[in-house]
Amino acid sequence: MLAHREWSNYVAKRASLRVTYPSPSQRSTYYLQLPYVFSVPLIFAAVILHWFISQAIFLVRIIAYHDGKPVHMDGVAYSQDGIIYSAVGYSASAFIGGIVWGSALVAAIIAVGFFRRYPIGLPIGGTNSAIISAACHVQPEQKEKGDAFDRPLKWGVTSLGSEEIVGHCSFSSDEVDLPQVGYLYAGY
C-alpha cells in the first residue's frame, strides 16, 4: 500500500527519486523500507502482540512435596528432590488480550486502507516492473536533456494525444498535464 501511495504521489506533486545511493538532489531509501510514521508504530504493535502471545502459553514445572516428603504419583518423572510434573500452562487473560490486540491491528489496517486515498491518474501497479518501465521511458527529444533523474519529477502527459492520435505519458522534469479520459496514451 505504501509503495503504491508513493508511486501515485508523482501525479499530484513533484518529487525527487528515491535511490539506494543518492546524489544531493535525490532521496535515500527508508531504513526499514517504510516511512517512519508507519514503521515505528508497526514495530511497537508487533512487540505488544508478541508479548501477549508469550504470556498466553508457557511451560509449567512442579515438584510436589507433602510434609517435606516427595509425593508419589503414577506416570510422573521422579528426581532426587521429588516428583517433577511438567505441563503446558495458559493464561486466559493473555489469550483475550492477544485476540483483542490482533483484531485492533487488523481493524486499523482496514481503516487505513479505507480512508487513505491514492491520487488518481497514474496506473495502478507501483511495484510492477512493466508499468514502471512504461512510465520511465521518455520520448527521444526528452532524452537529450539527460539529467532528469537529478531533478524533481512528475508523471503526466508529455505529448498530447486525442481520440485518434496516440499521446505519451511518462515522468518528466518539465511541466506535464493529467491524462484526459477517452484519449489515447502510450509509453515507448
ChimeraX commands (.cxc) that place a marker at each C-alpha (Angstrom):
marker #1 position 0.00,0.00,0.00 radius 0.5
marker #1 position 2.76,2.42,0.90 radius 0.5
marker #1 position 4.80,1.67,-2.23 radius 0.5
marker #1 position 1.76,2.41,-4.38 radius 0.5
marker #1 position 0.99,5.53,-2.31 radius 0.5
marker #1 position 4.46,6.93,-3.00 radius 0.5
marker #1 position 4.19,5.90,-6.67 radius 0.5
marker #1 position 0.79,7.62,-7.05 radius 0.5
marker #1 position 2.00,10.83,-5.44 radius 0.5
marker #1 position 4.12,11.52,-8.55 radius 0.5
marker #1 position 0.84,12.55,-10.24 radius 0.5
marker #1 position -0.04,15.06,-7.53 radius 0.5
marker #1 position 3.34,16.70,-6.85 radius 0.5
marker #1 position 6.94,16.77,-7.97 radius 0.5
marker #1 position 9.38,14.64,-6.05 radius 0.5
marker #1 position 12.97,13.57,-6.44 radius 0.5
marker #1 position 13.78,9.92,-6.97 radius 0.5
marker #1 position 14.34,7.59,-4.01 radius 0.5
marker #1 position 17.53,5.60,-4.62 radius 0.5
marker #1 position 19.99,3.49,-2.63 radius 0.5
marker #1 position 22.97,5.80,-3.16 radius 0.5
marker #1 position 21.50,9.30,-3.62 radius 0.5
marker #1 position 23.13,12.30,-5.21 radius 0.5
marker #1 position 22.48,15.62,-3.43 radius 0.5
marker #1 position 19.21,16.16,-5.30 radius 0.5
marker #1 position 17.84,12.63,-4.73 radius 0.5
marker #1 position 16.29,10.96,-1.69 radius 0.5
marker #1 position 17.62,7.98,0.23 radius 0.5
marker #1 position 15.70,4.74,0.76 radius 0.5
marker #1 position 13.94,4.15,4.07 radius 0.5
marker #1 position 15.87,2.29,6.75 radius 0.5
marker #1 position 13.00,-0.14,7.41 radius 0.5
marker #1 position 11.57,0.07,3.86 radius 0.5
marker #1 position 8.63,2.09,5.23 radius 0.5
marker #1 position 8.23,5.73,6.24 radius 0.5
marker #1 position 8.99,6.13,9.96 radius 0.5
marker #1 position 5.44,7.32,10.61 radius 0.5
marker #1 position 4.33,3.77,9.72 radius 0.5
marker #1 position 7.34,1.62,10.70 radius 0.5
marker #1 position 7.73,2.82,14.30 radius 0.5
marker #1 position 4.06,2.19,15.29 radius 0.5
marker #1 position 4.18,-1.18,13.48 radius 0.5
marker #1 position 7.26,-2.21,15.47 radius 0.5
marker #1 position 5.59,-1.26,18.76 radius 0.5
marker #1 position 2.36,-3.03,17.75 radius 0.5
marker #1 position 4.32,-6.20,16.88 radius 0.5
marker #1 position 6.22,-6.08,20.18 radius 0.5
marker #1 position 2.97,-5.80,22.15 radius 0.5
marker #1 position 1.33,-8.62,20.17 radius 0.5
marker #1 position 4.35,-10.88,20.68 radius 0.5
marker #1 position 4.34,-10.09,24.40 radius 0.5
marker #1 position 0.66,-11.12,24.67 radius 0.5
marker #1 position 1.40,-14.37,22.82 radius 0.5
marker #1 position 4.44,-15.13,25.01 radius 0.5
marker #1 position 2.30,-14.66,28.12 radius 0.5
marker #1 position -0.59,-16.76,26.79 radius 0.5
marker #1 position 1.20,-20.15,26.59 radius 0.5
marker #1 position 4.09,-21.17,28.81 radius 0.5
marker #1 position 5.83,-24.19,30.40 radius 0.5
marker #1 position 4.83,-25.21,33.94 radius 0.5
marker #1 position 7.18,-27.38,36.06 radius 0.5
marker #1 position 6.01,-28.50,39.51 radius 0.5
marker #1 position 7.91,-30.52,42.11 radius 0.5
marker #1 position 5.36,-31.88,44.60 radius 0.5
marker #1 position 6.07,-32.34,48.36 radius 0.5
marker #1 position 3.84,-33.13,51.29 radius 0.5
marker #1 position 5.19,-32.60,54.81 radius 0.5
marker #1 position 8.71,-32.39,53.44 radius 0.5
marker #1 position 8.48,-35.74,51.68 radius 0.5
marker #1 position 8.03,-36.27,47.92 radius 0.5
marker #1 position 4.54,-37.18,46.82 radius 0.5
marker #1 position 4.37,-40.27,44.57 radius 0.5
marker #1 position 2.12,-40.28,41.54 radius 0.5
marker #1 position 1.81,-42.83,38.76 radius 0.5
marker #1 position 3.28,-41.95,35.36 radius 0.5
marker #1 position 5.23,-38.95,36.61 radius 0.5
marker #1 position 9.00,-38.48,36.44 radius 0.5
marker #1 position 10.94,-38.54,39.73 radius 0.5
marker #1 position 14.07,-36.68,40.72 radius 0.5
marker #1 position 16.14,-36.54,43.89 radius 0.5
marker #1 position 14.02,-33.64,45.06 radius 0.5
marker #1 position 10.66,-35.26,44.44 radius 0.5
marker #1 position 8.16,-35.56,41.66 radius 0.5
marker #1 position 8.62,-33.36,38.62 radius 0.5
marker #1 position 5.40,-32.57,36.85 radius 0.5
marker #1 position 5.65,-30.73,33.52 radius 0.5
marker #1 position 2.73,-29.32,31.57 radius 0.5
marker #1 position 1.69,-26.51,29.30 radius 0.5
marker #1 position 0.13,-23.61,31.13 radius 0.5
marker #1 position -2.03,-20.89,29.67 radius 0.5
marker #1 position -3.42,-17.55,30.65 radius 0.5
marker #1 position -6.95,-16.77,29.51 radius 0.5
marker #1 position -6.46,-13.03,30.05 radius 0.5
marker #1 position -3.34,-13.03,27.83 radius 0.5
marker #1 position -5.24,-15.01,25.15 radius 0.5
marker #1 position -8.07,-12.49,25.25 radius 0.5
marker #1 position -5.63,-9.57,25.25 radius 0.5
marker #1 position -3.79,-11.03,22.23 radius 0.5
marker #1 position -7.04,-11.61,20.33 radius 0.5
marker #1 position -8.30,-8.11,21.11 radius 0.5
marker #1 position -4.95,-6.51,20.18 radius 0.5
marker #1 position -4.65,-8.56,16.97 radius 0.5
marker #1 position -8.22,-7.65,15.99 radius 0.5
marker #1 position -7.49,-3.98,16.67 radius 0.5
marker #1 position -4.44,-4.18,14.37 radius 0.5
marker #1 position -6.49,-5.76,11.57 radius 0.5
marker #1 position -9.19,-3.09,12.04 radius 0.5
marker #1 position -6.54,-0.34,11.93 radius 0.5
marker #1 position -5.11,-1.72,8.66 radius 0.5
marker #1 position -8.59,-1.88,7.12 radius 0.5
marker #1 position -9.31,1.68,8.31 radius 0.5
marker #1 position -6.06,2.99,6.82 radius 0.5
marker #1 position -6.85,1.22,3.54 radius 0.5
marker #1 position -10.41,2.53,3.51 radius 0.5
marker #1 position -9.81,6.16,4.48 radius 0.5
marker #1 position -6.47,6.87,2.77 radius 0.5
marker #1 position -7.00,7.52,-0.92 radius 0.5
marker #1 position -4.42,7.43,-3.70 radius 0.5
marker #1 position -4.16,10.34,-6.11 radius 0.5
marker #1 position -5.98,9.48,-9.34 radius 0.5
marker #1 position -4.12,9.41,-12.63 radius 0.5
marker #1 position -1.11,7.09,-12.54 radius 0.5
marker #1 position -1.82,3.45,-13.47 radius 0.5
marker #1 position -2.10,1.11,-10.51 radius 0.5
marker #1 position 0.98,-1.06,-10.12 radius 0.5
marker #1 position 3.81,0.82,-8.45 radius 0.5
marker #1 position 5.67,-2.46,-7.92 radius 0.5
marker #1 position 5.02,-3.91,-11.40 radius 0.5
marker #1 position 8.18,-3.66,-13.50 radius 0.5
marker #1 position 6.28,-3.35,-16.81 radius 0.5
marker #1 position 4.32,-0.34,-15.53 radius 0.5
marker #1 position 7.43,1.24,-14.04 radius 0.5
marker #1 position 9.29,0.72,-17.31 radius 0.5
marker #1 position 6.49,2.30,-19.35 radius 0.5
marker #1 position 6.35,5.31,-17.01 radius 0.5
marker #1 position 10.12,5.79,-17.21 radius 0.5
marker #1 position 10.51,5.60,-20.99 radius 0.5
marker #1 position 10.69,9.18,-22.19 radius 0.5
marker #1 position 10.37,10.41,-25.76 radius 0.5
marker #1 position 13.58,10.77,-27.82 radius 0.5
marker #1 position 13.54,14.59,-27.68 radius 0.5
marker #1 position 13.44,14.46,-23.86 radius 0.5
marker #1 position 16.43,12.10,-23.70 radius 0.5
marker #1 position 18.67,14.92,-24.94 radius 0.5
marker #1 position 18.37,16.74,-21.60 radius 0.5
marker #1 position 19.92,13.73,-19.86 radius 0.5
marker #1 position 19.77,14.97,-16.25 radius 0.5
marker #1 position 16.08,14.47,-15.46 radius 0.5
marker #1 position 16.97,11.83,-12.86 radius 0.5
marker #1 position 18.72,14.54,-10.85 radius 0.5
marker #1 position 15.70,16.86,-10.70 radius 0.5
marker #1 position 12.25,16.54,-9.12 radius 0.5
marker #1 position 9.92,14.58,-11.42 radius 0.5
marker #1 position 6.21,14.45,-12.03 radius 0.5
marker #1 position 4.24,11.91,-14.07 radius 0.5
marker #1 position 1.80,13.05,-16.72 radius 0.5
marker #1 position 1.18,13.78,-20.39 radius 0.5
marker #1 position 4.41,14.70,-22.15 radius 0.5
marker #1 position 2.96,14.52,-25.68 radius 0.5
marker #1 position -0.67,15.42,-26.28 radius 0.5
marker #1 position -2.96,12.74,-27.57 radius 0.5
marker #1 position -6.54,12.69,-28.78 radius 0.5
marker #1 position -9.21,10.15,-29.57 radius 0.5
marker #1 position -7.36,9.30,-32.83 radius 0.5
marker #1 position -3.72,10.24,-32.11 radius 0.5
marker #1 position -1.68,8.34,-29.51 radius 0.5
marker #1 position -0.04,10.65,-26.99 radius 0.5
marker #1 position 2.63,9.83,-24.44 radius 0.5
marker #1 position 2.70,9.74,-20.63 radius 0.5
marker #1 position 5.90,9.45,-18.61 radius 0.5
marker #1 position 7.95,11.02,-15.85 radius 0.5
marker #1 position 9.34,14.42,-16.70 radius 0.5
marker #1 position 11.18,17.27,-15.07 radius 0.5
marker #1 position 9.22,19.64,-17.36 radius 0.5
marker #1 position 5.60,20.66,-16.98 radius 0.5
marker #1 position 3.10,17.85,-17.54 radius 0.5
marker #1 position -0.70,17.64,-17.72 radius 0.5
marker #1 position -3.06,15.00,-16.41 radius 0.5
marker #1 position -4.28,12.44,-18.96 radius 0.5
marker #1 position -7.80,13.01,-20.24 radius 0.5
marker #1 position -10.41,10.29,-20.25 radius 0.5
marker #1 position -11.07,8.90,-23.74 radius 0.5
marker #1 position -7.72,10.00,-25.18 radius 0.5
marker #1 position -5.06,7.53,-26.30 radius 0.5
marker #1 position -1.71,7.41,-24.48 radius 0.5
marker #1 position 1.25,5.02,-24.54 radius 0.5
marker #1 position 4.76,4.58,-23.22 radius 0.5
marker #1 position 7.67,3.91,-25.57 radius 0.5
marker link #1:1,2 radius 0.2
marker link #1:2,3 radius 0.2
marker link #1:3,4 radius 0.2
marker link #1:4,5 radius 0.2
marker link #1:5,6 radius 0.2
marker link #1:6,7 radius 0.2
marker link #1:7,8 radius 0.2
marker link #1:8,9 radius 0.2
marker link #1:9,10 radius 0.2
marker link #1:10,11 radius 0.2
marker link #1:11,12 radius 0.2
marker link #1:12,13 radius 0.2
marker link #1:13,14 radius 0.2
marker link #1:14,15 radius 0.2
marker link #1:15,16 radius 0.2
marker link #1:16,17 radius 0.2
marker link #1:17,18 radius 0.2
marker link #1:18,19 radius 0.2
marker link #1:19,20 radius 0.2
marker link #1:20,21 radius 0.2
marker link #1:21,22 radius 0.2
marker link #1:22,23 radius 0.2
marker link #1:23,24 radius 0.2
marker link #1:24,25 radius 0.2
marker link #1:25,26 radius 0.2
marker link #1:26,27 radius 0.2
marker link #1:27,28 radius 0.2
marker link #1:28,29 radius 0.2
marker link #1:29,30 radius 0.2
marker link #1:30,31 radius 0.2
marker link #1:31,32 radius 0.2
marker link #1:32,33 radius 0.2
marker link #1:33,34 radius 0.2
marker link #1:34,35 radius 0.2
marker link #1:35,36 radius 0.2
marker link #1:36,37 radius 0.2
marker link #1:37,38 radius 0.2
marker link #1:38,39 radius 0.2
marker link #1:39,40 radius 0.2
marker link #1:40,41 radius 0.2
marker link #1:41,42 radius 0.2
marker link #1:42,43 radius 0.2
marker link #1:43,44 radius 0.2
marker link #1:44,45 radius 0.2
marker link #1:45,46 radius 0.2
marker link #1:46,47 radius 0.2
marker link #1:47,48 radius 0.2
marker link #1:48,49 radius 0.2
marker link #1:49,50 radius 0.2
marker link #1:50,51 radius 0.2
marker link #1:51,52 radius 0.2
marker link #1:52,53 radius 0.2
marker link #1:53,54 radius 0.2
marker link #1:54,55 radius 0.2
marker link #1:55,56 radius 0.2
marker link #1:56,57 radius 0.2
marker link #1:57,58 radius 0.2
marker link #1:58,59 radius 0.2
marker link #1:59,60 radius 0.2
marker link #1:60,61 radius 0.2
marker link #1:61,62 radius 0.2
marker link #1:62,63 radius 0.2
marker link #1:63,64 radius 0.2
marker link #1:64,65 radius 0.2
marker link #1:65,66 radius 0.2
marker link #1:66,67 radius 0.2
marker link #1:67,68 radius 0.2
marker link #1:68,69 radius 0.2
marker link #1:69,70 radius 0.2
marker link #1:70,71 radius 0.2
marker link #1:71,72 radius 0.2
marker link #1:72,73 radius 0.2
marker link #1:73,74 radius 0.2
marker link #1:74,75 radius 0.2
marker link #1:75,76 radius 0.2
marker link #1:76,77 radius 0.2
marker link #1:77,78 radius 0.2
marker link #1:78,79 radius 0.2
marker link #1:79,80 radius 0.2
marker link #1:80,81 radius 0.2
marker link #1:81,82 radius 0.2
marker link #1:82,83 radius 0.2
marker link #1:83,84 radius 0.2
marker link #1:84,85 radius 0.2
marker link #1:85,86 radius 0.2
marker link #1:86,87 radius 0.2
marker link #1:87,88 radius 0.2
marker link #1:88,89 radius 0.2
marker link #1:89,90 radius 0.2
marker link #1:90,91 radius 0.2
marker link #1:91,92 radius 0.2
marker link #1:92,93 radius 0.2
marker link #1:93,94 radius 0.2
marker link #1:94,95 radius 0.2
marker link #1:95,96 radius 0.2
marker link #1:96,97 radius 0.2
marker link #1:97,98 radius 0.2
marker link #1:98,99 radius 0.2
marker link #1:99,100 radius 0.2
marker link #1:100,101 radius 0.2
marker link #1:101,102 radius 0.2
marker link #1:102,103 radius 0.2
marker link #1:103,104 radius 0.2
marker link #1:104,105 radius 0.2
marker link #1:105,106 radius 0.2
marker link #1:106,107 radius 0.2
marker link #1:107,108 radius 0.2
marker link #1:108,109 radius 0.2
marker link #1:109,110 radius 0.2
marker link #1:110,111 radius 0.2
marker link #1:111,112 radius 0.2
marker link #1:112,113 radius 0.2
marker link #1:113,114 radius 0.2
marker link #1:114,115 radius 0.2
marker link #1:115,116 radius 0.2
marker link #1:116,117 radius 0.2
marker link #1:117,118 radius 0.2
marker link #1:118,119 radius 0.2
marker link #1:119,120 radius 0.2
marker link #1:120,121 radius 0.2
marker link #1:121,122 radius 0.2
marker link #1:122,123 radius 0.2
marker link #1:123,124 radius 0.2
marker link #1:124,125 radius 0.2
marker link #1:125,126 radius 0.2
marker link #1:126,127 radius 0.2
marker link #1:127,128 radius 0.2
marker link #1:128,129 radius 0.2
marker link #1:129,130 radius 0.2
marker link #1:130,131 radius 0.2
marker link #1:131,132 radius 0.2
marker link #1:132,133 radius 0.2
marker link #1:133,134 radius 0.2
marker link #1:134,135 radius 0.2
marker link #1:135,136 radius 0.2
marker link #1:136,137 radius 0.2
marker link #1:137,138 radius 0.2
marker link #1:138,139 radius 0.2
marker link #1:139,140 radius 0.2
marker link #1:140,141 radius 0.2
marker link #1:141,142 radius 0.2
marker link #1:142,143 radius 0.2
marker link #1:143,144 radius 0.2
marker link #1:144,145 radius 0.2
marker link #1:145,146 radius 0.2
marker link #1:146,147 radius 0.2
marker link #1:147,148 radius 0.2
marker link #1:148,149 radius 0.2
marker link #1:149,150 radius 0.2
marker link #1:150,151 radius 0.2
marker link #1:151,152 radius 0.2
marker link #1:152,153 radius 0.2
marker link #1:153,154 radius 0.2
marker link #1:154,155 radius 0.2
marker link #1:155,156 radius 0.2
marker link #1:156,157 radius 0.2
marker link #1:157,158 radius 0.2
marker link #1:158,159 radius 0.2
marker link #1:159,160 radius 0.2
marker link #1:160,161 radius 0.2
marker link #1:161,162 radius 0.2
marker link #1:162,163 radius 0.2
marker link #1:163,164 radius 0.2
marker link #1:164,165 radius 0.2
marker link #1:165,166 radius 0.2
marker link #1:166,167 radius 0.2
marker link #1:167,168 radius 0.2
marker link #1:168,169 radius 0.2
marker link #1:169,170 radius 0.2
marker link #1:170,171 radius 0.2
marker link #1:171,172 radius 0.2
marker link #1:172,173 radius 0.2
marker link #1:173,174 radius 0.2
marker link #1:174,175 radius 0.2
marker link #1:175,176 radius 0.2
marker link #1:176,177 radius 0.2
marker link #1:177,178 radius 0.2
marker link #1:178,179 radius 0.2
marker link #1:179,180 radius 0.2
marker link #1:180,181 radius 0.2
marker link #1:181,182 radius 0.2
marker link #1:182,183 radius 0.2
marker link #1:183,184 radius 0.2
marker link #1:184,185 radius 0.2
marker link #1:185,186 radius 0.2
marker link #1:186,187 radius 0.2
marker link #1:187,188 radius 0.2
view
